[in-house]
Amino acid sequence: MSRAVFSPSAPRPIGPYSQAIRAGELLFLSGQIPLSPATGEVVGETAAEQARQVLRNLGAVLEAAGAAPSDVVKTTIFLVDLSEFAAVNEVYAAFFDGAEPPARSTVQVSALPKGVRVEIEAVAHIRRQQP
């Protein structure tokens, strides 16, 4: 049995999908873009600035599910320009500081919703009880 996870501390989905779905011990987090949860507006101009907001949003959804960055086992990063890989990588590394880094794919895409520069999705494995 699966259930949707919602955090008011992350932006509402901009389409017909959930922020995350918990299926047993697995948590599938939808791709987050750098939107402010309060205003729905894009936060940051550079890929690094936007990645910080994306990871704050992912962190809020993880927390709502009773999880933490250390529970993330796989991420996918979507960038509109791979030349920004190093800058995003630095922000990403700080988010997972102290945790075993998850497996990851990074791909360049031609465009992302709302004209943002970065989107990140994740899968987490949670062994403890649901909140």
C-alpha positions, 0 to 999 in steps of 0.5 A, a space after each residue: 500500500 502506498 500513500 502520498 506525502 505532503 509538506 507545507 514547507 515545500 512548494 505545492 506541485 505544479 501539476 497532477 502529481 504528489 510531492 512524494 509517494 511512500 510505498 513500504 520502506 521506499 519513498 519516491 520524491 518527485 522532482 523539485 524545482 527552486 520554487 519558494 513554498 511561500 510564494 511559488 516564485 523561482 528562487 535564485 538566478 544561478 544553478 547553484 542558488 537554485 540548487 540550494 532551494 531545490 535541496 531545501 524543498 527536498 529536505 522538507 519533503 523528506 522530513 514530512 515523511 520521517 526521513 533524512 538526507 542520509 536515507 536517500 539512496 538515489 538521485 537524478 539531477 537535471 541541468 539545462 547546462 552541464 557547464 554548471 555541474 561543478 557549482 551544483 555539485 558543491 551545493 549538493 555535497 553540502 546537503 549530504 555532508 556527513 551521510 553516505 552519498 547516494 547513487 546519482 545520475 546527472 543529465 542535461 535537458 533542453 528545458 525545465 518547468 518555469 525556465 529554471 536551471 536545475 531539478 532534482 528527484 530522489 528515492 529514499 529507503 526508510 526503515 523506521 516507522 512512519 510519522 
